[in-house]
Amino acid sequence: MEEYIGLFEKIIEKITPEVDYVDIRAGEGNGTSILMKDGEIDEINTGISHSARIRVLKNGAWGFAYTTDMSKLDEISKTAITLSNSLKGDIELSESEIIKDKIIIDTKIPPKDISIEEKKDVLKEVSDSANIKEVNSTTAGYNDSEIDELFLNSEGSQIQVKSSRVRMALNATATDGNIIQFGHGSIGGVKGFEVINDIDIEQFGRDIGNKASRLLKAQPAPSGKFKIIADPELTGVMIHEALGHATEADLILQNDSILKDKLNTKIASDIVNIFDDATIKDGFGYYPYDVEGIKTKPNQLVKDGKLISLLSSRETASKINMKSSGNARSSIADQPIVRMSNTYLQPGELSFEELIEDITDGIYLKGSRGGQVDTGKGIFQFNAAEGFKIENGELTTPLRDVSLSGNILETLKNIDSIGNDFKLSTGFCGKDGQTAPVGDGGPHTRIVDALVGGSN
C-alpha cells in the first residue's frame, strides 16, 4: 500500500480546510474460503480485493464513502463531504496520539504459498477423521486472508499493518435413529498456515466426532439451581456475551446496558477480574491498532469485582468523558463501531480437582452451542455443548441438552472459585450487521446457585 501514501496525503491536505476531521482507510487483500460437506467440496471462493473509504466529520456529523476502485478517491471524498454537509449532529472525538508506524505481523507460512489442493486435503482429512460410528454428517470450513491495510488522518497519523488470518472449523452430526447430537470445534489465529500444521488434524477431527457420538449416550440434563463448573470455553462465552457487550459504550449510550451508571461500583465477586485485550498475539481478536488509529492495550474492565472501565471508540469515549479504549472495529466498507477483541476472565489459583472436590451435587458444563443475552435487562441464556454430573467431588453421568441462564450481575457475584488454567477460543461476533473476529475464554469457573435448564 506504500504507493498510495502520497495520494492519500494530498487528498487529506486538499479537503481538511473544508471539514473538522478526515481519515482514510484502504486495503489490499487476498483470501480463500472452502466449504466441505460430507467429504465433498461444496464451495470454493478465492480472490484479490482492493478497497478504500474516506470519512469526514463536519458540524458534528459524519460523511462516509467507500469504493473498490482506487481511481475514484477524489470522487468519494466529495461524496463524503456532501453527506456531512447535509447533516448536523453532536459528534466530537476524544483526543488521540499521533502515530506513525508500520507493522508486519509474523507469519511463518503465508497462506498464499499453500495450494488450494493442499487446503482441500486438510478439510478432507479432518472430515474423514470425524466419521466415526454414529456420525452421519460433517461440515468443514476453511478461511484465510492476507491483508495490507493503511490508515491516515488529518491529525498526522499514518499506520500500515500487514497481517494474515487463518481459521478452520468442523461440525459433526450423530444420530442413533431417535435423537440427533452435534460436535463442534475450531482453530485459528492471526498467523499463517502454521495454525493448521501445528496441530494433529486427525486427532482434532476424531475428538469432534467422538463428542457427537458420546452425547447420544448422555442423559437429559436436570433442571434447577446447582453449583456448577463452567469450562474455559463456556466461561469465555459468558464473559463475552453477558459482560463484554454490556461494557460497550455505544450500548450504554443507547440505554441498552445493565451496566449504565455502574462505573466504579461492585458488579461481581471480589475474585473476578475481567480484561479485553487486543494485544494478545495468540488471540483470534488480535490487532495492534484499531480502525481509528488508536494503539491497543490491555483494558481491565472489572478489577476485584468492581467495574472500572468501558470499551469505546473515539466518538463514544468523548460522550462518556474518557479516552478511546481502542475498540473501534469494522471492515473497510463499514462504519466503525465499538467491538470486543480478546475478552477473558483472569485465572485464579485452584486446580480443577480442587474446584470440584467439595461439590456433592453439581454439574460440569463444557463448551458452547450459542445462546442469547439481553444487555438492557441484564439476563442471559446459554446452551452448553455437553455436561456431567458432579457427585461427591467426582464427575459421573454424562449429560446432554443442558443450558445455563440467569441475571448477569447475580451470576457474576455468585462466582466463588476460579481455576488456574486458561484457554482462548476462536470465533466471530455479530453486531449491527457487522462481523468481527474475536477471542474469548478464561479458566474453569465455579458458580453457586446457577440456574441450569434441561429436559428433566
HELIX and SHEET records of a PDB file:
HELIX    1   1 GLU A    2  TYR A    4  5                                   3    
HELIX    2   2 ILE A    5  ILE A   15  1                                  11    
HELIX    3   3 THR A   16  GLU A   18  5                                   3    
HELIX    4   4 MET A   70  LYS A   72  5                                   3    
HELIX    5   5 LEU A   73  ASN A   85  1                                  13    
HELIX    6   6 PRO A  111  ASP A  113  5                                   3    
HELIX    7   7 ILE A  116  ALA A  130  1                                  15    
HELIX    8   8 GLU A  194  ASN A  197  1                                   4    
HELIX    9   9 ILE A  201  LEU A  216  1                                  16    
HELIX   10  10 PRO A  232  MET A  238  1                                   7    
HELIX   11  11 ILE A  239  GLY A  244  3                                   6    
HELIX   12  12 HIS A  245  THR A  247  5                                   3    
HELIX   13  13 ALA A  249  LEU A  253  1                                   5    
HELIX   14  14 ARG A  314  LYS A  319  1                                   6    
HELIX   15  15 PHE A  352  ILE A  356  1                                   5    
HELIX   16  16 ILE A  408  LYS A  413  1                                   6    
SHEET    1   A 6 ALA A  61  THR A  67  0                                        
SHEET    2   A 6 GLU A  40  LYS A  58 -1                                        
SHEET    3   A 6 TYR A  21  LYS A  37 -1                                        
SHEET    4   A 6 VAL A 135  ASN A 153 -1                                        
SHEET    5   A 6 GLN A 158  THR A 175 -1                                        
SHEET    6   A 6 LYS A 100  ILE A 104  1                                        
SHEET    1   B 6 ALA A  61  THR A  67  0                                        
SHEET    2   B 6 GLU A  40  LYS A  58 -1                                        
SHEET    3   B 6 TYR A  21  LYS A  37 -1                                        
SHEET    4   B 6 VAL A 135  ASN A 153 -1                                        
SHEET    5   B 6 GLN A 158  THR A 175 -1                                        
SHEET    6   B 6 ILE A 180  GLY A 189 -1                                        
SHEET    1   C 9 GLN A 219  PRO A 220  0                                        
SHEET    2   C 9 GLU A 394  ARG A 400  1                                        
SHEET    3   C 9 GLU A 386  GLU A 391 -1                                        
SHEET    4   C 9 ASP A 361  LYS A 366 -1                                        
SHEET    5   C 9 GLY A 224  ALA A 230  1                                        
SHEET    6   C 9 THR A 445  GLY A 453 -1                                        
SHEET    7   C 9 SER A 403  ASN A 407 -1                                        
SHEET    8   C 9 ILE A 379  ASN A 383 -1                                        
SHEET    9   C 9 GLY A 371  ASP A 374 -1                                        
SHEET    1   D 7 GLN A 219  PRO A 220  0                                        
SHEET    2   D 7 GLU A 394  ARG A 400  1                                        
SHEET    3   D 7 GLU A 386  GLU A 391 -1                                        
SHEET    4   D 7 ASP A 361  LYS A 366 -1                                        
SHEET    5   D 7 GLY A 224  ALA A 230  1                                        
SHEET    6   D 7 THR A 445  GLY A 453 -1                                        
SHEET    7   D 7 ILE A 415  ILE A 418 -1                                        
SHEET    1   E 6 LYS A 306  LEU A 307  0                                        
SHEET    2   E 6 PRO A 298  LYS A 303 -1                                        
SHEET    3   E 6 ILE A 274  ASP A 277 -1                                        
SHEET    4   E 6 ASN A 342  LEU A 345 -1                                        
SHEET    5   E 6 GLN A 434  GLY A 442  1                                        
SHEET    6   E 6 LYS A 423  LYS A 431 -1                                        
SHEET    1   F 2 ALA A 328  ARG A 329  0                                        
SHEET    2   F 2 ILE A 337  VAL A 338 -1                                        
END                                                                             
